[in-house]
Amino acid sequence: MHYAIALFPGFEALDAFGPLEILNTLAKKTQIELSVLAATRDPVSTRAPDPDPAAVATGSICSQQIVPTGTFGDFLGNGGGEGQIQRKIEIDVLIVPGGAGTRSPQVIQPVIDFVRAIYPSLRYAVSVCTGAGVFARAGILDGKRATTNKLRFGATIALRTEVEWVRNARWVRDGNIWTSSGVSAGIDVMLAFTREVYGRDVAVEVARIIEYVWEEGDDGTKDPFA
């Protein structure tokens, strides 16, 4: 199965690396192909274009970078115009993290456009944290249930009123779209996704290997941070 994760400057590290750790573990049990995508092939930093005031106040310099394996344009023909999708490689599952970069229009618009263009061909779409706001702005959550980061819940749900936002949920599945609450919830939603796609025994084994306390029957309806 071919997975892709869409990154942007200011993505939240654990939003991305939690699900990626599960994929790294799962790849030892089944065939996994991963593409790390961004608007360009330049390294993508967890540091947002607009510095965090708290980090500025402490004088901190602390961020990480990841090098994409491809660009959004690599998977879209003719600039990704509507009805003109020509993928080089089929993507089965797209993962979109959240982070401070989602609040920067110039940063996040390419991701929104990519999600809107590629979604019809996906088998599944998974968002973590405020990545749900990217899905919402792309229009793929209209009429669907979804959740998002609880600290940014009000700001995110204001982006799209056509979505049935579920505040108390840790994660939500509606059709082929999975959305989760903030940061560490990306691990929970990916374990639930693994359980659904690969089976309960595989998900339990993955959780054991990464030493993550996970209730194998968890239905995602209760978020302790809600």
Protein Blocks (a to p, Z undefined) as FASTA:
>chain_A
ZZdddddehiafklmmmmmmmmmmmmmmbccddddddfblcdcdfbdfbacfklmmnopa
cddddddfbdfklmpgehlpghiaccfbdcfbdcddedjklmmmklmmmmmmmmmmmmmm
pmbdcdehjllmmmmmnopmgoiacdddfklmmmmmmmomkbccdfklmbdcehjaccdd
ehjlmmmmmmmmmmmmnojklmmmmmmmnopacdfkbgolacfkZZ
